[in-house]
Amino acid sequence: MMALGAVALLMARLYFLLAPHFLDDDLLYALGPIGISLTIALPPILLGFGLAGIVWGLWGHERWLQEKTR
């Protein structure tokens, strides 16, 4: 789960780095209003799922270690 969270965080970072290079007015016009909404919503969704995945993975690993030592 931690790996999936890390991948989501890296994808969000890559989106922030590359978006200025490929999101121009022509592409946004072709996407339409729904596509524009998705391009705005994608980074926070990826960051949220990434953070949640890492926290969930750390929590699960800690529980696994506690059960292993019992």
C-alpha positions as CSV (number, residue, x, y, z in Angstrom):
1,M,0.0,0.0,0.0
2,M,2.9,2.3,0.8
3,A,4.2,1.7,-2.7
4,L,0.9,2.6,-4.3
5,G,0.8,5.8,-2.2
6,A,4.3,6.7,-3.3
7,V,3.5,6.1,-6.9
8,A,0.4,8.4,-6.6
9,L,2.5,11.1,-5.0
10,L,5.1,10.8,-7.8
11,M,2.4,10.9,-10.5
12,A,1.0,14.1,-8.9
13,R,4.5,15.6,-8.9
14,L,5.1,14.7,-12.5
15,Y,1.8,16.2,-13.4
16,F,2.8,19.5,-11.7
17,L,6.1,19.5,-13.6
18,L,4.7,18.6,-17.1
19,A,1.3,20.3,-17.1
20,P,2.6,23.7,-18.1
21,H,4.3,22.1,-21.1
22,F,1.3,20.3,-22.6
23,L,-1.9,22.0,-21.2
24,D,-2.4,24.9,-23.6
25,D,-5.6,26.7,-24.7
26,D,-6.1,24.4,-27.7
27,L,-6.0,21.2,-25.6
28,L,-8.3,22.7,-22.9
29,Y,-10.8,23.7,-25.6
30,A,-10.7,20.2,-27.0
31,L,-11.3,18.7,-23.5
32,G,-14.3,20.8,-22.8
33,P,-15.7,21.8,-19.4
34,I,-15.7,18.2,-18.0
35,G,-12.1,17.6,-19.1
36,I,-11.0,21.0,-17.6
37,S,-12.6,20.1,-14.3
38,L,-10.8,16.7,-14.3
39,T,-7.4,18.4,-15.0
40,I,-8.0,20.7,-12.1
41,A,-9.2,17.9,-9.8
42,L,-6.5,15.3,-10.7
43,P,-3.6,16.6,-8.6
44,P,-5.4,17.0,-5.3
45,I,-7.0,13.5,-5.8
46,L,-3.6,12.0,-6.5
47,L,-2.0,13.7,-3.5
48,G,-4.8,12.7,-1.2
49,F,-4.7,9.0,-2.3
50,G,-0.9,9.1,-2.1
51,L,-0.9,10.3,1.4
52,A,-3.7,8.0,2.5
53,G,-1.8,5.0,0.9
54,I,1.4,5.8,2.7
55,V,-0.3,6.3,6.1
56,W,-2.4,3.1,5.6
57,G,0.7,1.2,4.7
58,L,2.6,2.4,7.7
59,W,-0.3,1.7,10.0
60,G,-0.7,-1.8,8.6
61,H,3.0,-2.5,8.9
62,E,3.0,-1.5,12.5
63,R,0.0,-3.7,13.3
64,W,1.7,-6.6,11.5
65,L,4.8,-6.1,13.6
66,Q,2.7,-6.0,16.8
67,E,0.9,-9.2,15.9
68,K,4.2,-10.9,15.0
69,T,5.7,-10.2,18.4
70,R,2.8,-11.6,20.4
